[in-house]
């Protein structure tokens, strides 16, 4: 069987999760179109696709912004199943949204059944530091407990917006490459297992 050339750049699926009003859509739109949208109607889930060059390699990012879909467990689980990496967003000005990240994390782990899924904890609205309700130390501690990176962003000033998407994509990409390497490893001789072809 001849190997077909790979069709276009690799596609990585990113899911935005977090409470309503924390700026998931604003972050997504800032990343996609370099614009800050102040009033965004949270109606349905939106999907965006963008080609970017990451570390010299062209990749496609598929971003699913789960606005207002959090109430439908079946729909939400489907989204989580399809995602390869997650940006879990809360607002540093809203402690409730920070507390909610715990539940999002648990739901994702339940659906993915993988503790080491590419995942970033994102504290948005860092331009409103004077209105901060969630202490930085608490954010860092939670990220540490989950063994995930923590980054503060501002969709308004664009601070760290590219960083969170690119960091997550790097993680997804290296995970995929690792899996391909694992698949290529021949089984060790004298291991007593049958191989289904």
Backbone as CSV, one residue per row, in Angstrom:
resi,resn,N_x,N_y,N_z,CA_x,CA_y,CA_z,C_x,C_y,C_z
1,UNK,0.850,-1.190,0.000,0.000,0.000,0.000,0.888,1.244,0.000
2,UNK,0.728,2.075,-1.004,1.574,3.274,-1.073,1.031,4.329,-0.117
3,UNK,1.948,5.067,0.465,1.537,6.106,1.432,1.049,7.325,0.678
4,UNK,-0.159,7.737,1.003,-0.698,8.930,0.351,-0.065,10.168,0.990
5,UNK,0.188,11.217,0.194,0.703,12.438,0.811,-0.347,13.000,1.757
6,UNK,0.111,13.573,2.847,-0.864,14.085,3.809,-1.605,15.269,3.205
7,UNK,-2.897,15.288,3.442,-3.720,16.330,2.853,-3.645,17.596,3.703
8,UNK,-2.941,18.588,3.209,-2.888,19.890,3.884,-2.254,19.853,5.261
9,UNK,-2.293,21.000,5.937,-1.663,21.098,7.256,-2.434,20.313,8.318
10,UNK,-1.737,19.943,9.374,-2.372,19.210,10.472,-3.476,20.068,11.083
11,UNK,-4.537,19.406,11.515,-5.660,20.106,12.125,-5.700,19.785,13.611
12,UNK,-5.748,20.836,14.425,-5.800,20.655,15.876,-7.085,21.260,16.414
13,UNK,-7.805,20.496,17.218,-9.116,20.947,17.705,-9.026,21.462,19.135
14,UNK,-9.349,22.747,19.277,-9.296,23.430,20.570,-10.720,23.719,21.034
15,UNK,-10.995,23.432,22.298,-12.311,23.744,22.856,-12.147,24.808,23.935
16,UNK,-12.958,25.856,23.835,-12.982,26.917,24.842,-14.049,26.552,25.868
17,UNK,-13.660,26.459,27.144,-14.658,26.191,28.173,-14.549,27.237,29.277
18,UNK,-15.628,27.398,30.012,-15.645,28.377,31.089,-17.046,28.932,31.252
19,UNK,-17.280,29.603,32.371,-18.603,30.181,32.639,-18.941,31.248,31.599
20,UNK,-20.221,31.618,31.565,-20.645,32.685,30.654,-20.053,34.025,31.088
21,UNK,-19.736,34.869,30.125,-19.292,36.230,30.434,-17.841,36.385,30.848
22,UNK,-17.047,35.300,30.736,-15.644,35.418,31.149,-14.730,35.873,30.007
23,UNK,-15.284,35.878,28.779,-14.500,36.369,27.645,-13.977,35.292,26.717
24,UNK,-14.626,34.120,26.705,-14.185,33.056,25.783,-14.309,33.522,24.338
25,UNK,-15.481,34.106,24.025,-15.709,34.571,22.650,-14.781,35.727,22.313
26,UNK,-14.596,36.634,23.280,-13.719,37.788,23.037,-12.292,37.322,22.758
27,UNK,-11.822,36.326,23.492,-10.475,35.786,23.261,-10.391,35.143,21.882
28,UNK,-11.417,34.349,21.565,-11.435,33.654,20.276,-11.426,34.648,19.117
29,UNK,-12.293,35.665,19.214,-12.400,36.642,18.125,-11.132,37.499,18.032
30,UNK,-10.519,37.788,19.155,-9.275,38.550,19.149,-8.170,37.735,18.452
31,UNK,-8.130,36.450,18.752,-7.136,35.575,18.128,-7.396,35.417,16.629
32,UNK,-8.676,35.256,16.280,-9.039,35.008,14.878,-8.870,36.251,14.010
33,UNK,-9.394,37.398,14.505,-9.531,38.571,13.634,-8.837,39.826,14.151
34,UNK,-8.069,39.696,15.252,-7.400,40.874,15.832,-8.377,41.989,16.161
35,UNK,-9.536,41.611,16.672,-10.454,42.681,17.075,-11.079,42.334,18.408
36,UNK,-11.356,43.380,19.178,-11.971,43.184,20.481,-13.454,43.458,20.366
37,UNK,-14.260,42.467,20.711,-15.706,42.616,20.625,-16.237,42.792,22.040
38,UNK,-16.741,43.971,22.305,-17.213,44.295,23.664,-18.538,43.595,23.955
39,UNK,-19.499,43.752,23.060,-20.818,43.156,23.284,-21.011,42.004,22.324
40,UNK,-20.939,40.815,22.877,-21.070,39.626,22.040,-22.292,38.864,22.515
41,UNK,-23.184,38.525,21.581,-24.393,37.800,21.958,-24.073,36.332,22.187
42,UNK,-24.110,35.865,23.429,-23.822,34.448,23.639,-25.036,33.616,23.280
43,UNK,-25.076,33.133,22.066,-26.253,32.378,21.646,-25.910,30.913,21.461
44,UNK,-25.196,30.624,20.417,-24.920,29.214,20.124,-23.411,28.990,20.135
45,UNK,-23.040,27.738,20.057,-21.614,27.447,19.959,-21.138,27.862,18.579
46,UNK,-19.968,28.454,18.518,-19.414,28.880,17.240,-18.115,28.141,16.998
47,UNK,-17.901,27.831,15.740,-16.679,27.129,15.394,-15.872,28.009,14.439
48,UNK,-14.586,28.097,14.689,-13.710,28.933,13.856,-12.541,28.094,13.392
49,UNK,-12.048,28.418,12.196,-10.870,27.708,11.713,-9.862,28.717,11.190
50,UNK,-8.619,28.522,11.561,-7.584,29.460,11.147,-6.307,28.699,10.838
51,UNK,-5.628,29.130,9.757,-4.316,28.556,9.446,-3.254,29.436,10.081
52,UNK,-2.332,28.824,10.787,-1.236,29.595,11.374,0.063,28.858,11.126
53,UNK,1.148,29.602,11.191,2.456,28.951,11.097,3.013,28.878,12.507
54,UNK,3.214,27.674,12.957,3.694,27.437,14.313,5.039,26.729,14.232
55,UNK,6.061,27.371,14.771,7.413,26.793,14.731,7.791,26.337,13.326
56,UNK,7.477,27.192,12.339,7.869,26.909,10.959,6.993,25.910,10.235
57,UNK,5.941,25.453,10.884,5.073,24.453,10.267,3.660,25.007,10.173
58,UNK,3.044,24.855,8.998,1.680,25.367,8.860,0.697,24.379,9.487
59,UNK,-0.145,24.895,10.377,-1.163,24.040,10.993,-2.504,24.757,10.931
60,UNK,-3.560,23.973,11.065,-4.896,24.566,11.121,-5.424,24.415,12.532
61,UNK,-6.009,25.484,13.034,-6.614,25.427,14.353,-8.114,25.487,14.175
62,UNK,-8.791,24.553,14.799,-10.241,24.535,14.790,-10.663,24.874,16.216
63,UNK,-11.309,26.024,16.400,-11.664,26.475,17.745,-13.170,26.377,17.922
64,UNK,-13.588,25.671,18.946,-15.002,25.601,19.262,-15.243,26.431,20.511
65,UNK,-16.060,27.455,20.349,-16.386,28.348,21.448,-17.754,27.929,21.982
66,UNK,-17.772,27.336,23.172,-19.005,26.731,23.677,-19.867,27.739,24.430
67,UNK,-20.316,28.780,23.755,-21.125,29.814,24.425,-22.541,29.316,24.664
68,UNK,-22.961,29.368,25.920,-24.349,29.049,26.243,-24.732,27.591,26.110
69,UNK,-23.765,26.730,25.820,-24.091,25.318,25.599,-23.893,24.493,26.875
70,UNK,-23.454,25.160,27.942,-23.029,24.422,29.125,-24.161,23.634,29.768
71,UNK,-25.408,24.052,29.503,-26.525,23.415,30.193,-26.904,22.063,29.606
72,UNK,-26.531,21.812,28.376,-26.935,20.561,27.747,-25.798,19.554,27.871
73,UNK,-25.935,18.667,28.851,-24.835,17.744,29.157,-24.425,16.895,27.954
74,UNK,-25.419,16.416,27.200,-25.102,15.524,26.077,-24.312,16.275,25.003
75,UNK,-24.758,17.500,24.707,-24.060,18.310,23.704,-22.656,18.608,24.199
76,UNK,-22.563,19.011,25.461,-21.271,19.375,26.040,-20.300,18.198,25.988
77,UNK,-20.774,17.011,26.377,-19.904,15.835,26.358,-19.408,15.543,24.949
78,UNK,-20.298,15.743,23.966,-19.897,15.540,22.569,-18.766,16.474,22.183
79,UNK,-18.904,17.759,22.569,-17.850,18.732,22.279,-16.543,18.287,22.913
80,UNK,-16.615,17.917,24.193,-15.409,17.541,24.921,-14.746,16.334,24.268
81,UNK,-15.574,15.397,23.812,-15.039,14.191,23.179,-14.235,14.562,21.925
82,UNK,-14.745,15.551,21.176,-14.098,15.896,19.899,-12.849,16.757,20.095
83,UNK,-12.691,17.334,21.284,-11.573,18.268,21.492,-10.251,17.566,21.747
84,UNK,-9.182,18.179,21.275,-7.840,17.627,21.524,-7.098,18.427,22.585
85,UNK,-7.587,19.637,22.837,-6.974,20.476,23.853,-8.012,21.474,24.345
86,UNK,-7.813,21.970,25.572,-8.832,22.810,26.191,-8.228,24.074,26.781
87,UNK,-8.888,25.197,26.499,-8.575,26.444,27.198,-9.715,26.657,28.181
88,UNK,-9.395,26.529,29.461,-10.402,26.680,30.504,-10.296,28.101,31.040
89,UNK,-11.286,28.929,30.683,-11.193,30.372,30.911,-12.074,30.807,32.084
90,UNK,-11.528,31.665,32.925,-12.335,32.330,33.944,-11.933,33.793,33.938
91,UNK,-12.702,34.614,34.658,-12.369,36.029,34.755,-11.731,36.287,36.114
92,UNK,-10.593,36.991,36.112,-9.935,37.267,37.396,-10.779,38.216,38.250
93,UNK,-11.829,38.797,37.643,-12.698,39.711,38.394,-13.940,38.999,38.934
94,UNK,-13.993,37.678,38.757,-15.206,36.947,39.126,-14.837,35.612,39.759
95,UNK,-14.913,35.570,41.098,-14.484,34.367,41.813,-15.333,33.152,41.446
96,UNK,-16.630,33.390,41.205,-17.515,32.273,40.861,-17.044,31.564,39.597
97,UNK,-16.599,32.354,38.623,-16.139,31.751,37.360,-14.862,30.941,37.599
98,UNK,-14.064,31.375,38.574,-12.849,30.624,38.928,-13.233,29.297,39.594
99,UNK,-14.202,29.365,40.517,-14.649,28.131,41.194,-15.223,27.144,40.170
100,UNK,-15.887,27.670,39.159,-16.527,26.815,38.142,-15.507,26.026,37.325
101,UNK,-14.257,26.506,37.265,-13.250,25.793,36.449,-13.051,24.374,36.968
102,UNK,-13.244,24.182,38.270,-13.093,22.855,38.875,-14.049,21.858,38.222
103,UNK,-15.304,22.306,38.068,-16.316,21.427,37.484,-16.019,21.149,36.012
104,UNK,-15.594,22.193,35.286,-15.254,21.985,33.862,-14.143,20.948,33.732
105,UNK,-13.128,21.110,34.576,-11.989,20.177,34.554,-12.476,18.745,34.807
106,UNK,-13.330,18.579,35.820,-13.826,17.236,36.149,-14.642,16.645,34.998
107,UNK,-15.480,17.476,34.369,-16.291,16.995,33.248,-15.398,16.546,32.090
108,UNK,-14.379,17.357,31.814,-13.474,17.035,30.699,-12.734,15.731,30.981
109,UNK,-12.224,15.589,32.207,-11.492,14.371,32.550,-12.403,13.151,32.510
110,UNK,-13.651,13.343,32.911,-14.603,12.219,32.878,-14.837,11.773,31.431
111,UNK,-15.024,12.752,30.546,-15.316,12.421,29.145,-14.066,11.887,28.435
112,UNK,-12.917,12.539,28.675,-11.693,12.168,27.953,-10.985,10.983,28.600
113,UNK,-11.220,10.800,29.901,-10.568,9.731,30.644,-9.052,9.775,30.464
114,UNK,-8.484,10.986,30.558,-7.051,11.183,30.341,-6.598,12.372,31.188
115,UNK,-5.840,12.092,32.226,-5.384,13.144,33.143,-4.447,14.146,32.457
116,UNK,-3.750,13.693,31.432,-2.702,14.543,30.852,-3.132,15.191,29.536
117,UNK,-4.437,15.386,29.385,-4.955,16.031,28.171,-4.385,17.462,28.080
118,UNK,-4.016,17.936,26.869,-3.528,19.317,26.753,-4.577,20.296,27.288
119,UNK,-4.170,21.105,28.268,-5.133,21.903,29.025,-4.409,23.125,29.571
120,UNK,-5.008,24.305,29.379,-4.448,25.535,29.962,-5.513,26.203,30.811
121,UNK,-5.109,26.632,31.983,-6.001,27.425,32.815,-5.723,28.883,32.474
122,UNK,-6.783,29.610,32.084,-6.609,30.974,31.581,-7.403,31.964,32.429
123,UNK,-6.686,32.903,33.055,-7.342,33.977,33.798,-7.471,35.178,32.884
124,UNK,-8.678,35.432,32.406,-8.879,36.519,31.451,-9.202,37.826,32.190
125,UNK,-9.170,38.924,31.426,-9.467,40.281,31.909,-8.361,40.810,32.833
126,UNK,-7.103,40.471,32.532,-6.019,40.952,33.391,-5.805,42.460,33.227
127,UNK,-6.492,43.077,32.252,-6.446,44.545,32.138,-7.277,45.190,33.261
128,UNK,-8.114,44.389,33.932,-8.944,44.915,35.028,-8.358,44.501,36.382
129,UNK,-7.044,44.555,36.494,-6.368,44.079,37.701,-6.860,44.791,38.959
130,UNK,-7.285,46.049,38.812,-7.780,46.790,39.980,-9.104,46.216,40.491
131,UNK,-9.790,45.429,39.648,-11.061,44.811,40.067,-10.873,43.319,40.368
132,UNK,-9.629,42.904,40.491,-9.316,41.488,40.685,-9.986,40.931,41.941
133,UNK,-10.655,39.763,41.767,-11.283,39.095,42.903,-10.588,37.761,43.206
134,UNK,-9.825,37.256,42.223,-9.165,35.961,42.414,-7.670,36.206,42.567
135,UNK,-7.112,35.949,43.759,-5.688,36.193,43.964,-4.833,35.346,43.021
136,UNK,-3.777,35.950,42.507,-2.870,35.259,41.587,-2.366,33.960,42.207
137,UNK,-2.046,34.002,43.515,-1.499,32.808,44.181,-2.484,31.637,44.120
138,UNK,-3.780,31.968,44.212,-4.806,30.916,44.160,-4.870,30.289,42.770
139,UNK,-4.762,31.133,41.748,-4.785,30.654,40.356,-3.591,29.733,40.113
140,UNK,-2.428,30.185,40.570,-1.207,29.402,40.341,-1.260,28.079,41.096
141,UNK,-1.838,28.118,42.302,-1.933,26.906,43.099,-2.813,25.875,42.406
142,UNK,-3.960,26.343,41.878,-4.864,25.405,41.192,-4.173,24.799,39.962
143,UNK,-3.487,25.623,39.195,-2.786,25.112,38.013,-1.745,24.080,38.427
144,UNK,-1.076,24.363,39.541,-0.057,23.448,40.062,-0.685,22.112,40.460
145,UNK,-1.823,22.175,41.145,-2.519,20.951,41.561,-2.928,20.122,40.353
146,UNK,-3.322,20.816,39.288,-3.758,20.110,38.080,-2.582,19.760,37.167
147,UNK,-1.406,20.275,37.498,-0.217,20.099,36.649,-0.458,20.634,35.237
148,UNK,-1.012,21.851,35.167,-1.245,22.509,33.876,-0.671,23.924,33.946
149,UNK,-0.374,24.529,32.778,0.111,25.912,32.785,-1.014,26.883,33.153
150,UNK,-0.644,27.991,33.781,-1.601,29.068,34.051,-1.110,30.339,33.367
151,UNK,-1.996,30.982,32.602,-1.627,32.208,31.889,-2.750,33.233,32.082
152,UNK,-2.363,34.481,32.307,-3.372,35.539,32.376,-3.408,36.282,31.046
153,UNK,-4.619,36.554,30.590,-4.799,37.171,29.271,-5.708,38.386,29.391
154,UNK,-5.680,39.205,28.351,-6.679,40.247,28.199,-7.104,40.255,26.741
155,UNK,-8.372,39.922,26.531,-8.883,39.962,25.157,-8.897,41.411,24.680
156,UNK,-9.005,42.339,25.621,-9.109,43.748,25.269,-7.772,44.283,24.758
157,UNK,-6.690,44.040,25.522,-5.374,44.577,25.130,-4.591,43.574,24.287
158,UNK,-5.130,42.394,24.106,-4.537,41.295,23.353,-3.365,40.630,24.086
159,UNK,-3.190,40.958,25.358,-2.075,40.398,26.118,-2.199,38.880,26.238
160,UNK,-1.142,38.191,25.801,-1.037,36.720,25.895,-2.104,35.952,25.118
161,UNK,-2.862,36.631,24.251,-3.915,35.924,23.515,-3.308,34.867,22.589
162,UNK,-2.324,35.290,21.773,-1.684,34.309,20.884,-0.986,33.231,21.700
163,UNK,-0.372,33.644,22.801,0.397,32.709,23.620,-0.442,31.515,24.059
164,UNK,-1.655,31.767,24.583,-2.430,30.633,25.106,-2.828,29.665,23.987
165,UNK,-3.189,30.224,22.824,-3.562,29.338,21.715,-2.340,28.570,21.207
166,UNK,-1.233,29.282,21.012,-0.031,28.624,20.480,0.546,27.602,21.456
167,UNK,0.550,27.934,22.747,1.069,26.982,23.733,0.249,25.702,23.729
168,UNK,-1.077,25.881,23.646,-1.955,24.711,23.640,-1.738,23.876,22.375
169,UNK,-1.616,24.563,21.232,-1.414,23.849,19.965,-0.087,23.079,19.985
170,UNK,0.940,23.699,20.557,2.232,22.996,20.670,2.077,21.711,21.469
171,UNK,1.327,21.804,22.547,1.098,20.649,23.406,0.345,19.557,22.647
172,UNK,-0.725,19.962,21.952,-1.519,18.996,21.173,-0.640,18.337,20.119
173,UNK,0.129,19.174,19.421,0.963,18.697,18.325,2.023,17.706,18.825
174,UNK,2.684,18.044,19.930,3.734,17.140,20.416,3.106,15.844,20.936
175,UNK,1.915,15.955,21.482,1.210,14.748,21.942,0.906,13.827,20.768
176,UNK,0.462,14.429,19.651,0.140,13.623,18.462,1.402,12.941,17.920
177,UNK,2.492,13.731,17.870,3.738,13.158,17.356,4.209,12.028,18.259
178,UNK,4.057,12.212,19.558,4.440,11.184,20.525,3.636,9.905,20.289
179,UNK,2.334,10.088,20.042,1.475,8.925,19.796,1.914,8.181,18.540
180,UNK,2.257,8.960,17.486,2.706,8.323,16.243,3.990,7.544,16.479
181,UNK,4.884,8.103,17.282,6.132,7.411,17.603,5.833,6.136,18.372
182,UNK,4.920,6.243,19.341,4.557,5.060,20.129,4.006,3.960,19.237
183,UNK,3.203,4.361,18.249,2.595,3.378,17.343,3.665,2.692,16.512
184,UNK,4.692,3.474,16.108,5.735,2.914,15.234,6.691,1.972,15.966
185,UNK,6.747,2.064,17.300,7.646,1.187,18.062,7.221,-0.264,17.845
186,UNK,8.147,-1.110,17.369,7.757,-2.514,17.195,7.575,-3.163,18.567
187,UNK,6.688,-4.154,18.665,6.530,-4.821,19.951,7.825,-5.541,20.316
188,UNK,8.118,-5.588,21.581,9.367,-6.235,22.023,9.286,-7.729,21.735
189,UNK,10.408,-8.297,21.279,10.404,-9.753,21.074,10.196,-10.426,22.425
190,UNK,9.731,-11.655,22.357,9.408,-12.495,23.521,8.344,-11.908,24.443
191,UNK,7.632,-10.848,23.967,6.466,-10.452,24.775,5.331,-11.331,24.301
192,UNK,4.657,-11.952,25.213,3.645,-12.955,24.857,2.298,-12.284,24.610
193,UNK,2.145,-11.730,23.418,0.830,-11.169,23.096,0.537,-11.475,21.639
194,UNK,-0.721,-11.591,21.351,-1.053,-11.859,19.940,-1.366,-10.517,19.279
195,UNK,-1.008,-10.433,18.029,-1.215,-9.190,17.298,-2.331,-9.385,16.297
196,UNK,-3.320,-8.521,16.361,-4.418,-8.601,15.397,-4.087,-7.721,14.214
197,UNK,-4.177,-8.272,13.050,-3.834,-7.500,11.851,-5.090,-7.193,11.064
